[in-house]
């Protein structure tokens, strides 16, 4: 749908007066400014009903009970907050203690590895052989020094001795 203003714009596109009129600020399509009423009007109403002393005391008790409940809840929330803070602090201390103990453990393990390697170097067969020859004056065994023992004779003597002891025990 076209209106006449649109048609004129297309028909007089070369006319300078039309171009100047198209920038006319008096023909604005913006909404008018709205300024809300900033002053609040308060209404004061008088209480026409009078409360009895009993009702006032009852309201005071209810109000006091509400205050006590709010204070109790606030103290409980505060206690919980400080409890959580305390547990976080304890957890932090224990984590630091665990880290210290783990570092001590790793130092001890590396020290143990060093000592074991030193011990292995001292206890090697060549070191023992060298110590026996140099310090103790020992010599290596010769083939003529080796004696072989026949244990069958010992086994037979041991067997007869055990049988003899068993017979004596049965005789008593």
OpenMM code with the backbone's topology and positions (N, CA, C; nanometers):
from openmm import Vec3, app, unit

residues = "UNK UNK UNK UNK UNK UNK UNK UNK UNK UNK UNK UNK UNK UNK UNK UNK UNK UNK UNK UNK UNK UNK UNK UNK UNK UNK UNK UNK UNK UNK UNK UNK UNK UNK UNK UNK UNK UNK UNK UNK UNK UNK UNK UNK UNK UNK UNK UNK UNK UNK UNK UNK UNK UNK UNK UNK UNK UNK UNK UNK UNK UNK UNK UNK UNK UNK UNK UNK UNK UNK UNK UNK UNK UNK UNK UNK UNK UNK UNK UNK UNK UNK UNK UNK UNK UNK UNK UNK UNK UNK UNK UNK UNK UNK UNK UNK UNK UNK UNK UNK UNK UNK UNK UNK UNK UNK UNK UNK UNK UNK UNK UNK UNK UNK UNK UNK UNK UNK UNK UNK UNK UNK UNK UNK UNK UNK UNK UNK UNK UNK UNK UNK UNK UNK UNK UNK UNK UNK UNK UNK UNK UNK UNK UNK UNK UNK UNK UNK UNK UNK UNK UNK UNK UNK UNK UNK UNK UNK UNK UNK UNK UNK UNK UNK UNK UNK UNK UNK UNK UNK UNK UNK".split()
positions = [
    Vec3(0.0848, -0.1163, 0.0000),
    Vec3(0.0000, 0.0000, 0.0000),
    Vec3(0.0901, 0.1236, 0.0000),
    Vec3(0.0576, 0.2146, -0.0824),
    Vec3(0.1377, 0.3378, -0.0931),
    Vec3(0.0522, 0.4571, -0.0569),
    Vec3(0.1147, 0.5560, -0.0010),
    Vec3(0.0410, 0.6801, 0.0226),
    Vec3(0.0976, 0.7884, -0.0697),
    Vec3(0.0379, 0.8983, -0.0668),
    Vec3(0.0771, 1.0029, -0.1628),
    Vec3(0.2145, 1.0583, -0.1336),
    Vec3(0.2544, 1.0568, -0.0046),
    Vec3(0.3861, 1.1068, 0.0306),
    Vec3(0.4957, 1.0215, -0.0288),
    Vec3(0.4726, 0.8918, -0.0315),
    Vec3(0.5716, 0.8024, -0.0896),
    Vec3(0.5808, 0.8235, -0.2399),
    Vec3(0.4623, 0.8449, -0.2998),
    Vec3(0.4599, 0.8639, -0.4438),
    Vec3(0.5341, 0.9913, -0.4809),
    Vec3(0.5121, 1.0983, -0.4050),
    Vec3(0.5782, 1.2249, -0.4343),
    Vec3(0.7296, 1.2110, -0.4187),
    Vec3(0.7706, 1.1351, -0.3233),
    Vec3(0.9136, 1.1199, -0.3031),
    Vec3(0.9782, 1.0589, -0.4260),
    Vec3(0.9126, 0.9605, -0.4820),
    Vec3(0.9691, 0.8982, -0.6001),
    Vec3(0.9556, 0.9878, -0.7230),
    Vec3(0.8487, 1.0644, -0.7269),
    Vec3(0.8267, 1.1456, -0.8467),
    Vec3(0.9124, 1.2721, -0.8456),
    Vec3(0.9424, 1.3278, -0.7278),
    Vec3(1.0227, 1.4493, -0.7197),
    Vec3(1.1612, 1.4208, -0.6641),
    Vec3(1.2190, 1.3093, -0.6982),
    Vec3(1.3474, 1.2726, -0.6401),
    Vec3(1.4596, 1.3667, -0.6824),
    Vec3(1.4460, 1.4376, -0.7903),
    Vec3(1.5501, 1.5276, -0.8342),
    Vec3(1.5316, 1.6690, -0.7820),
    Vec3(1.4209, 1.6971, -0.7172),
    Vec3(1.3910, 1.8319, -0.6703),
    Vec3(1.4611, 1.8566, -0.5369),
    Vec3(1.5389, 1.9673, -0.5230),
    Vec3(1.6121, 1.9972, -0.4013),
    Vec3(1.5212, 2.0433, -0.2892),
    Vec3(1.4129, 2.1080, -0.3223),
    Vec3(1.3222, 2.1516, -0.2153),
    Vec3(1.2617, 2.0310, -0.1465),
    Vec3(1.2333, 1.9291, -0.2215),
    Vec3(1.1792, 1.8080, -0.1600),
    Vec3(1.2833, 1.7444, -0.0673),
    Vec3(1.4086, 1.7428, -0.1090),
    Vec3(1.5140, 1.6854, -0.0261),
    Vec3(1.5308, 1.7634, 0.1035),
    Vec3(1.5215, 1.8942, 0.0987),
    Vec3(1.5333, 1.9751, 0.2196),
    Vec3(1.4143, 1.9498, 0.3106),
    Vec3(1.2958, 1.9377, 0.2550),
    Vec3(1.1756, 1.9128, 0.3348),
    Vec3(1.1771, 1.7732, 0.3990),
    Vec3(1.2488, 1.6784, 0.3411),
    Vec3(1.2518, 1.5436, 0.3993),
    Vec3(1.3316, 1.5405, 0.5292),
    Vec3(1.4191, 1.6395, 0.5503),
    Vec3(1.4942, 1.6494, 0.6746),
    Vec3(1.4299, 1.7429, 0.7741),
    Vec3(1.3080, 1.7760, 0.7544),
    Vec3(1.2374, 1.8671, 0.8441),
    Vec3(1.2164, 1.7972, 0.9789),
    Vec3(1.2667, 1.8553, 1.0863),
    Vec3(1.2580, 1.7934, 1.2174),
    Vec3(1.1229, 1.8157, 1.2821),
    Vec3(1.0450, 1.9026, 1.2300),
    Vec3(0.9130, 1.9274, 1.2897),
    Vec3(0.8174, 1.8128, 1.2618),
    Vec3(0.8485, 1.7311, 1.1643),
    Vec3(0.7619, 1.6184, 1.1307),
    Vec3(0.8173, 1.4891, 1.1897),
    Vec3(0.8562, 1.4907, 1.3125),
    Vec3(0.9169, 1.3741, 1.3752),
    Vec3(0.8120, 1.2678, 1.4042),
    Vec3(0.8528, 1.1420, 1.3908),
    Vec3(0.7609, 1.0311, 1.4206),
    Vec3(0.7864, 0.9741, 1.5594),
    Vec3(0.8751, 1.0380, 1.6371),
    Vec3(0.9055, 0.9888, 1.7714),
    Vec3(0.7884, 1.0155, 1.8642),
    Vec3(0.7716, 0.9272, 1.9605),
    Vec3(0.6629, 0.9414, 2.0565),
    Vec3(0.6911, 1.0608, 2.1467),
    Vec3(0.5878, 1.1276, 2.1905),
    Vec3(0.6109, 1.2431, 2.2795),
    Vec3(0.6693, 1.1954, 2.4126),
    Vec3(0.7495, 1.2810, 2.4704),
    Vec3(0.8150, 1.2456, 2.5964),
    Vec3(0.7107, 1.2320, 2.7070),
    Vec3(0.7290, 1.1274, 2.7912),
    Vec3(0.6362, 1.1041, 2.9007),
    Vec3(0.7121, 1.1192, 3.0305),
    Vec3(0.6684, 1.2050, 3.1130),
    Vec3(0.7334, 1.2258, 3.2425),
    Vec3(0.6378, 1.1771, 3.3501),
    Vec3(0.6733, 1.0673, 3.4156),
    Vec3(0.5827, 1.0172, 3.5196),
    Vec3(0.5807, 1.1102, 3.6395),
    Vec3(0.4735, 1.1039, 3.7108),
    Vec3(0.4580, 1.1862, 3.8302),
    Vec3(0.5486, 1.1298, 3.9393),
    Vec3(0.6488, 1.2055, 3.9814),
    Vec3(0.7481, 1.1559, 4.0760),
    Vec3(0.7051, 1.1736, 4.2209),
    Vec3(0.6075, 1.2552, 4.2474),
    Vec3(0.5639, 1.2755, 4.3848),
    Vec3(0.4624, 1.1694, 4.4223),
    Vec3(0.4887, 1.1059, 4.5330),
    Vec3(0.3942, 1.0042, 4.5818),
    Vec3(0.2992, 1.0730, 4.6779),
    Vec3(0.1803, 1.0372, 4.6642),
    Vec3(0.0798, 1.0941, 4.7527),
    Vec3(0.0445, 0.9903, 4.8572),
    Vec3(0.0781, 1.0213, 4.9799),
    Vec3(0.0512, 0.9303, 5.0896),
    Vec3(-0.0812, 0.9676, 5.1534),
    Vec3(-0.1508, 0.8638, 5.1880),
    Vec3(-0.2790, 0.8865, 5.2546),
    Vec3(-0.2667, 0.8407, 5.3987),
    Vec3(-0.3114, 0.9222, 5.4867),
    Vec3(-0.3075, 0.8897, 5.6284),
    Vec3(-0.4497, 0.8565, 5.6713),
    Vec3(-0.4585, 0.7373, 5.7301),
    Vec3(-0.5898, 0.6956, 5.7810),
    Vec3(-0.5777, 0.6751, 5.9307),
    Vec3(-0.6682, 0.7217, 5.9974),
    Vec3(-0.6679, 0.7028, 6.1418),
    Vec3(-0.7310, 0.5699, 6.1756),
    Vec3(-0.6778, 0.5084, 6.2797),
    Vec3(-0.7329, 0.3831, 6.3277),
    Vec3(-0.8511, 0.4159, 6.4180),
    Vec3(-0.9650, 0.3750, 6.3723),
    Vec3(-1.0846, 0.4064, 6.4495),
    Vec3(-1.1110, 0.3045, 6.5586),
    Vec3(-1.0541, 0.1857, 6.5429),
    Vec3(-1.0769, 0.0826, 6.6432),
    Vec3(-0.9707, 0.0934, 6.7514),
    Vec3(-1.0108, 0.0853, 6.8725),
    Vec3(-0.9188, 0.0825, 6.9855),
    Vec3(-0.9006, -0.0625, 7.0275),
    Vec3(-0.7739, -0.1016, 7.0552),
    Vec3(-0.7476, -0.2376, 7.0997),
    Vec3(-0.7485, -0.2407, 7.2509),
    Vec3(-0.7905, -0.3561, 7.2986),
    Vec3(-0.7925, -0.3718, 7.4431),
    Vec3(-0.6515, -0.4032, 7.4927),
    Vec3(-0.6330, -0.3919, 7.6243),
    Vec3(-0.5026, -0.4198, 7.6843),
    Vec3(-0.4635, -0.5658, 7.6624),
    Vec3(-0.5610, -0.6538, 7.6647),
    Vec3(-0.5372, -0.7966, 7.6438),
    Vec3(-0.4843, -0.8214, 7.5017),
    Vec3(-0.5452, -0.7548, 7.4034),
    Vec3(-0.4996, -0.7706, 7.2648),
    Vec3(-0.3587, -0.7146, 7.2468),
    Vec3(-0.3316, -0.6015, 7.3103),
    Vec3(-0.1979, -0.5429, 7.3000),
    Vec3(-0.0921, -0.6344, 7.3619),
    Vec3(-0.1241, -0.6935, 7.4792),
    Vec3(-0.0306, -0.7868, 7.5420),
    Vec3(-0.0079, -0.9096, 7.4549),
    Vec3(-0.1135, -0.9597, 7.3932),
    Vec3(-0.1027, -1.0761, 7.3054),
    Vec3(-0.0131, -1.0429, 7.1850),
    Vec3(-0.0318, -0.9244, 7.1259),
    Vec3(0.0516, -0.8837, 7.0127),
    Vec3(0.1971, -0.8653, 7.0561),
    Vec3(0.2178, -0.8151, 7.1768),
    Vec3(0.3536, -0.8001, 7.2275),
    Vec3(0.4213, -0.9359, 7.2447),
    Vec3(0.3474, -1.0325, 7.2977),
    Vec3(0.4037, -1.1672, 7.3154),
    Vec3(0.4382, -1.2295, 7.1798),
    Vec3(0.3477, -1.2139, 7.0853),
    Vec3(0.3729, -1.2695, 6.9514),
    Vec3(0.4947, -1.2010, 6.8897),
    Vec3(0.5030, -1.0696, 6.9035),
    Vec3(0.6179, -0.9963, 6.8509),
    Vec3(0.7465, -1.0382, 6.9197),
    Vec3(0.7435, -1.0544, 7.0511),
    Vec3(0.8611, -1.0978, 7.1255),
    Vec3(0.9019, -1.2391, 7.0830),
    Vec3(0.8030, -1.3272, 7.0645),
    Vec3(0.8323, -1.4641, 7.0200),
    Vec3(0.8959, -1.4611, 6.8806),
    Vec3(0.8471, -1.3736, 6.7950),
    Vec3(0.9061, -1.3616, 6.6612),
    Vec3(1.0505, -1.3109, 6.6693),
    Vec3(1.0737, -1.2141, 6.7567),
    Vec3(1.2096, -1.1620, 6.7737),
    Vec3(1.3019, -1.2716, 6.8253),
    Vec3(1.2546, -1.3488, 6.9228),
    Vec3(1.3357, -1.4577, 6.9780),
    Vec3(1.3659, -1.5606, 6.8695),
    Vec3(1.2684, -1.5938, 6.7876),
    Vec3(1.2903, -1.6906, 6.6797),
    Vec3(1.3913, -1.6366, 6.5786),
    Vec3(1.3813, -1.5096, 6.5450),
    Vec3(1.4741, -1.4507, 6.4479),
    Vec3(1.6156, -1.4481, 6.5048),
    Vec3(1.6291, -1.4092, 6.6304),
    Vec3(1.7613, -1.4046, 6.6934),
    Vec3(1.8192, -1.5455, 6.7029),
    Vec3(1.7369, -1.6433, 6.7406),
    Vec3(1.7831, -1.7821, 6.7500),
    Vec3(1.8277, -1.8341, 6.6144),
    Vec3(1.7474, -1.8070, 6.5127),
    Vec3(1.7840, -1.8520, 6.3775),
    Vec3(1.9122, -1.7840, 6.3316),
    Vec3(1.9262, -1.6547, 6.3627),
    Vec3(2.0477, -1.5822, 6.3239),
    Vec3(2.1696, -1.6404, 6.3944),
    Vec3(2.1567, -1.6683, 6.5238),
    Vec3(2.2687, -1.7272, 6.5978),
    Vec3(2.3035, -1.8663, 6.5444),
    Vec3(2.2011, -1.9426, 6.5101),
    Vec3(2.2247, -2.0757, 6.4549),
    Vec3(2.2982, -2.0667, 6.3208),
    Vec3(2.2562, -1.9750, 6.2358),
    Vec3(2.3222, -1.9577, 6.1060),
    Vec3(2.4664, -1.9117, 6.1269),
    Vec3(2.4878, -1.8211, 6.2215),
    Vec3(2.6222, -1.7733, 6.2515),
    Vec3(2.7103, -1.8876, 6.3031),
    Vec3(2.6541, -1.9706, 6.3920),
    Vec3(2.7296, -2.0846, 6.4452),
    Vec3(2.7652, -2.1820, 6.3329),
    Vec3(2.6721, -2.2059, 6.2427),
    Vec3(2.6998, -2.2951, 6.1299),
    Vec3(2.8098, -2.2359, 6.0405),
    Vec3(2.8030, -2.1057, 6.0179),
    Vec3(2.9030, -2.0387, 5.9349),
    Vec3(3.0416, -2.0529, 5.9971),
    Vec3(3.0531, -2.0256, 6.1273),
    Vec3(3.1828, -2.0376, 6.1926),
    Vec3(3.2273, -2.1838, 6.2007),
    Vec3(3.1328, -2.2766, 6.2122),
    Vec3(3.1677, -2.4187, 6.2096),
    Vec3(3.2279, -2.4591, 6.0759),
    Vec3(3.1685, -2.4103, 5.9677),
    Vec3(3.2209, -2.4409, 5.8344),
    Vec3(3.3597, -2.3791, 5.8169),
    Vec3(3.3762, -2.2562, 5.8636),
    Vec3(3.5073, -2.1906, 5.8556),
    Vec3(3.6108, -2.2717, 5.9341),
    Vec3(3.5729, -2.3194, 6.0531),
    Vec3(3.6642, -2.3972, 6.1382),
    Vec3(3.7027, -2.5283, 6.0699),
    Vec3(3.6054, -2.5952, 6.0073),
    Vec3(3.6379, -2.7218, 5.9392),
    Vec3(3.7298, -2.6969, 5.8209),
    Vec3(3.7096, -2.5872, 5.7481),
    Vec3(3.7990, -2.5556, 5.6370),
    Vec3(3.9403, -2.5269, 5.6879),
    Vec3(3.9500, -2.4563, 5.8000),
    Vec3(4.0812, -2.4269, 5.8566),
    Vec3(4.1503, -2.5557, 5.9020),
    Vec3(4.0756, -2.6444, 5.9667),
    Vec3(4.1321, -2.7723, 6.0113),
    Vec3(4.1764, -2.8565, 5.8918),
    Vec3(4.0930, -2.8580, 5.7893),
    Vec3(4.1267, -2.9334, 5.6685),
    Vec3(4.2537, -2.8778, 5.6050),
    Vec3(4.2661, -2.7469, 5.6021),
    Vec3(4.3846, -2.6833, 5.5450),
    Vec3(4.5089, -2.7205, 5.6251),
    Vec3(4.4993, -2.7157, 5.7587),
    Vec3(4.6131, -2.7531, 5.8432),
    Vec3(4.6528, -2.8987, 5.8206),
    Vec3(4.5541, -2.9873, 5.8128),
    Vec3(4.5841, -3.1293, 5.7923),
    Vec3(4.6465, -3.1534, 5.6550),
    Vec3(4.5995, -3.0804, 5.5544),
    Vec3(4.6593, -3.0949, 5.4213),
    Vec3(4.8049, -3.0511, 5.4224),
    Vec3(4.8358, -2.9427, 5.4947),
    Vec3(4.9754, -2.9000, 5.5051),
    Vec3(5.0587, -3.0035, 5.5804),
    Vec3(5.0013, -3.0604, 5.6852),
    Vec3(5.0729, -3.1627, 5.7615),
    Vec3(5.0990, -3.2861, 5.6759),
    Vec3(5.0001, -3.3260, 5.5977),
    Vec3(5.0166, -3.4417, 5.5083),
    Vec3(5.1249, -3.4130, 5.4054),
    Vec3(5.1250, -3.2924, 5.3497),
    Vec3(5.2278, -3.2572, 5.2506),
    Vec3(5.3673, -3.2610, 5.3135),
    Vec3(5.3782, -3.2106, 5.4371),
    Vec3(5.5083, -3.2158, 5.5054),
    Vec3(5.5530, -3.3594, 5.5285),
    Vec3(5.4606, -3.4435, 5.5742),
    Vec3(5.4958, -3.5837, 5.5992),
    Vec3(5.5319, -3.6560, 5.4699),
    Vec3(5.4615, -3.6242, 5.3605),
    Vec3(5.4944, -3.6878, 5.2332),
    Vec3(5.6334, -3.6448, 5.1850),
    Vec3(5.6669, -3.5171, 5.2067),
    Vec3(5.8012, -3.4733, 5.1662),
    Vec3(5.9069, -3.5413, 5.2535),
    Vec3(5.8804, -3.5574, 5.3838),
    Vec3(5.9742, -3.6286, 5.4714),
    Vec3(5.9880, -3.7744, 5.4276),
    Vec3(5.8757, -3.8343, 5.3867),
    Vec3(5.8787, -3.9728, 5.3398),
    Vec3(5.9637, -3.9854, 5.2143),
    Vec3(5.9482, -3.8931, 5.1211),
    Vec3(6.0271, -3.9025, 4.9981),
    Vec3(6.1753, -3.8817, 5.0270),
    Vec3(6.2078, -3.7913, 5.1196),
    Vec3(6.3486, -3.7718, 5.1581),
    Vec3(6.4021, -3.8994, 5.2226),
    Vec3(6.3220, -3.9605, 5.3120),
    Vec3(6.3658, -4.0838, 5.3791),
    Vec3(6.3838, -4.1979, 5.2790),
    Vec3(6.2950, -4.2063, 5.1812),
    Vec3(6.3068, -4.3119, 5.0806),
    Vec3(6.4332, -4.2927, 4.9958),
    Vec3(6.4629, -4.1692, 4.9602),
    Vec3(6.5842, -4.1465, 4.8814),
    Vec3(6.7086, -4.1759, 4.9662),
    Vec3(6.7045, -4.1417, 5.0949),
    Vec3(6.8157, -4.1724, 5.1861),
    Vec3(6.8325, -4.3236, 5.2000),
    Vec3(6.7194, -4.3949, 5.2096),
    Vec3(6.7234, -4.5413, 5.2190),
    Vec3(6.7834, -4.6014, 5.0928),
    Vec3(6.7460, -4.5502, 4.9785),
    Vec3(6.8018, -4.5998, 4.8526),
    Vec3(6.9521, -4.5762, 4.8470),
    Vec3(6.9961, -4.4586, 4.8912),
    Vec3(7.1389, -4.4281, 4.8915),
    Vec3(7.2154, -4.5218, 4.9844),
    Vec3(7.1612, -4.5433, 5.1048),
    Vec3(7.2286, -4.6307, 5.2023),
    Vec3(7.2316, -4.7744, 5.1523),
    Vec3(7.1225, -4.8225, 5.0923),
    Vec3(7.1203, -4.9593, 5.0391),
    Vec3(7.2219, -4.9772, 4.9272),
    Vec3(7.2326, -4.8754, 4.8412),
    Vec3(7.3322, -4.8893, 4.7334),
    Vec3(7.4731, -4.8873, 4.7904),
    Vec3(7.4964, -4.8062, 4.8929),
    Vec3(7.6270, -4.8041, 4.9587),
    Vec3(7.6545, -4.9388, 5.0256),
    Vec3(7.5519, -4.9964, 5.0908),
    Vec3(7.5661, -5.1271, 5.1547),
    Vec3(7.5932, -5.2354, 5.0516),
    Vec3(7.5240, -5.2306, 4.9403),
    Vec3(7.5465, -5.3293, 4.8354),
    Vec3(7.6883, -5.3203, 4.7804),
    Vec3(7.7400, -5.1996, 4.7712),
    Vec3(7.8770, -5.1877, 4.7220),
    Vec3(7.9767, -5.2406, 4.8252),
    Vec3(7.9446, -5.2281, 4.9547),
    Vec3(8.0342, -5.2776, 5.0589),
    Vec3(8.0240, -5.4285, 5.0770),
    Vec3(7.9092, -5.4876, 5.0469),
    Vec3(7.8855, -5.6286, 5.0743),
    Vec3(7.9016, -5.7151, 4.9484),
    Vec3(7.9565, -5.6620, 4.8455),
    Vec3(7.9728, -5.7423, 4.7249),
    Vec3(8.0740, -5.8551, 4.7523),
    Vec3(8.0676, -5.9593, 4.6750),
    Vec3(8.1533, -6.0773, 4.6950),
    Vec3(8.3009, -6.0415, 4.6797),
    Vec3(8.3311, -5.9558, 4.5877),
    Vec3(8.4730, -5.9195, 4.5694),
    Vec3(8.5241, -5.8425, 4.6904),
    Vec3(8.4380, -5.7569, 4.7505),
    Vec3(8.4787, -5.6821, 4.8691),
    Vec3(8.5001, -5.7762, 4.9872),
    Vec3(8.4107, -5.8753, 5.0028),
    Vec3(8.4251, -5.9729, 5.1119),
    Vec3(8.5530, -6.0541, 5.0927),
    Vec3(8.5777, -6.0970, 4.9700),
    Vec3(8.6972, -6.1742, 4.9391),
    Vec3(8.8227, -6.0927, 4.9674),
    Vec3(8.8218, -5.9687, 4.9258),
    Vec3(8.9365, -5.8804, 4.9486),
    Vec3(8.9591, -5.8581, 5.0984),
    Vec3(8.8517, -5.8357, 5.1763),
    Vec3(8.8630, -5.8146, 5.3207),
    Vec3(8.9179, -5.9392, 5.3891),
    Vec3(8.8680, -6.0579, 5.3478),
    Vec3(8.9137, -6.1830, 5.4088),
    Vec3(9.0613, -6.2061, 5.3827),
    Vec3(9.1076, -6.1769, 5.2644),
    Vec3(9.2483, -6.2014, 5.2306),
    Vec3(9.3380, -6.0973, 5.2965),
    Vec3(9.3010, -5.9674, 5.2826),
    Vec3(9.3891, -5.8608, 5.3292),
    Vec3(9.3843, -5.8407, 5.4804),
    Vec3(9.2681, -5.8332, 5.5384),
    Vec3(9.2552, -5.7986, 5.6798),
    Vec3(9.2647, -5.9204, 5.7717),
    Vec3(9.2006, -6.0296, 5.7312),
    Vec3(9.1959, -6.1463, 5.8189),
    Vec3(9.3061, -6.2484, 5.7889),
    Vec3(9.3756, -6.2321, 5.6803),
    Vec3(9.4853, -6.3228, 5.6458),
    Vec3(9.4376, -6.4597, 5.6010),
    Vec3(9.3202, -6.4698, 5.5503),
    Vec3(9.2665, -6.5979, 5.5048),
    Vec3(9.3153, -6.6256, 5.3621),
    Vec3(9.3103, -6.7546, 5.3259),
    Vec3(9.3466, -6.7936, 5.1900),
    Vec3(9.2312, -6.8713, 5.1299),
    Vec3(9.2335, -6.8794, 5.0012),
    Vec3(9.1281, -6.9554, 4.9343),
    Vec3(9.1510, -7.1035, 4.9570),
    Vec3(9.0447, -7.1798, 4.9605),
    Vec3(9.0520, -7.3230, 4.9890),
    Vec3(9.1163, -7.3978, 4.8720),
    Vec3(9.1983, -7.4935, 4.9075),
    Vec3(9.2664, -7.5765, 4.8076),
    Vec3(9.1900, -7.7075, 4.7958),
    Vec3(9.2076, -7.7787, 4.6865),
    Vec3(9.1343, -7.9036, 4.6640),
    Vec3(9.1757, -8.0130, 4.7619),
    Vec3(9.2996, -8.0122, 4.8096),
    Vec3(9.3432, -8.1159, 4.9027),
    Vec3(9.2888, -8.0915, 5.0441),
    Vec3(9.2340, -7.9725, 5.0684),
    Vec3(9.1775, -7.9424, 5.1998),
    Vec3(9.0313, -7.9852, 5.2105),
    Vec3(8.9707, -8.0279, 5.1056),
    Vec3(8.8289, -8.0644, 5.1060),
    Vec3(8.8155, -8.2079, 5.1528),
    Vec3(8.7275, -8.2348, 5.2499),
    Vec3(8.6982, -8.3690, 5.2991),
    Vec3(8.5503, -8.3957, 5.2793),
    Vec3(8.5209, -8.5139, 5.2311),
    Vec3(8.3839, -8.5551, 5.2090),
    Vec3(8.3453, -8.6526, 5.3183),
    Vec3(8.2238, -8.6386, 5.3717),
    Vec3(8.1778, -8.7253, 5.4799),
    Vec3(8.0595, -8.8049, 5.4280),
    Vec3(8.0585, -8.9332, 5.4612),
    Vec3(7.9478, -9.0198, 5.4241),
    Vec3(7.8448, -9.0138, 5.5365),
    Vec3(7.7262, -8.9680, 5.5097),
    Vec3(7.6244, -8.9491, 5.6130),
    Vec3(7.5361, -9.0717, 5.6305),
    Vec3(7.5513, -9.1713, 5.5498),
    Vec3(7.4677, -9.2911, 5.5660),
    Vec3(7.4992, -9.3610, 5.6969),
    Vec3(7.6274, -9.3673, 5.7356),
    Vec3(7.6658, -9.4278, 5.8620),
    Vec3(7.6062, -9.3468, 5.9769),
    Vec3(7.6093, -9.2128, 5.9684),
    Vec3(7.5535, -9.1286, 6.0734),
    Vec3(7.4031, -9.1499, 6.0852),
    Vec3(7.3346, -9.1621, 5.9730),
    Vec3(7.1897, -9.1825, 5.9739),
    Vec3(7.1540, -9.3140, 6.0418),
    Vec3(7.2312, -9.4210, 6.0161),
    Vec3(7.2034, -9.5507, 6.0780),
    Vec3(7.2258, -9.5439, 6.2287),
    Vec3(7.3327, -9.4787, 6.2719),
    Vec3(7.3601, -9.4669, 6.4147),
    Vec3(7.2507, -9.3838, 6.4827),
    Vec3(7.2057, -9.2800, 6.4189),
    Vec3(7.1010, -9.1939, 6.4752),
    Vec3(6.9699, -9.2707, 6.4870),
    Vec3(6.9401, -9.3527, 6.3858),
    Vec3(6.8166, -9.4309, 6.3862),
    Vec3(6.8182, -9.5326, 6.4994),
    Vec3(6.9291, -9.6018, 6.5201),
    Vec3(6.9368, -9.7001, 6.6292),
    Vec3(6.9289, -9.6320, 6.7648),
    Vec3(6.9874, -9.5135, 6.7779),
    Vec3(6.9819, -9.4397, 6.9047),
    Vec3(6.8383, -9.3983, 6.9353),
    Vec3(6.7647, -9.3554, 6.8361),
    Vec3(6.6250, -9.3139, 6.8565),
    Vec3(6.5410, -9.4353, 6.8950),
    Vec3(6.5654, -9.5512, 6.8331),
    Vec3(6.4891, -9.6712, 6.8670),
    Vec3(6.5197, -9.7162, 7.0092),
    Vec3(6.6460, -9.7063, 7.0480),
    Vec3(6.6864, -9.7445, 7.1834),
    Vec3(6.6179, -9.6550, 7.2868),
    Vec3(6.6130, -9.5244, 7.2636),
    Vec3(6.5478, -9.4308, 7.3561),
    Vec3(6.3981, -9.4594, 7.3630),
    Vec3(6.3383, -9.4936, 7.2490),
    Vec3(6.1960, -9.5226, 7.2462),
    Vec3(6.1661, -9.6514, 7.3230),
    Vec3(6.2522, -9.7526, 7.3158),
    Vec3(6.2308, -9.8776, 7.3891),
    Vec3(6.2445, -9.8541, 7.5390),
    Vec3(6.3419, -9.7733, 7.5807),
    Vec3(6.3598, -9.7425, 7.7221),
    Vec3(6.2403, -9.6673, 7.7771),
    Vec3(6.1848, -9.5774, 7.6976),
    Vec3(6.0697, -9.4986, 7.7417),
    Vec3(5.9464, -9.5882, 7.7532),
    Vec3(5.9353, -9.6859, 7.6647),
    Vec3(5.8190, -9.7752, 7.6690),
    Vec3(5.8312, -9.8744, 7.7853),
    Vec3(5.9539, -9.9103, 7.8241),
    Vec3(5.9760, -10.0022, 7.9322),
    Vec3(5.9427, -9.9402, 8.0675),
    Vec3(5.9564, -9.8176, 8.0827),
    Vec3(5.9301, -9.7519, 8.2123),
    Vec3(5.7856, -9.7432, 8.2324),
] * unit.nanometer
topology = app.Topology()
chain = topology.addChain("A")
for resn in residues:
    res = topology.addResidue(resn, chain)
    for name in ("N", "CA", "C"):
        topology.addAtom(name, app.Element.getBySymbol(name[0]), res)
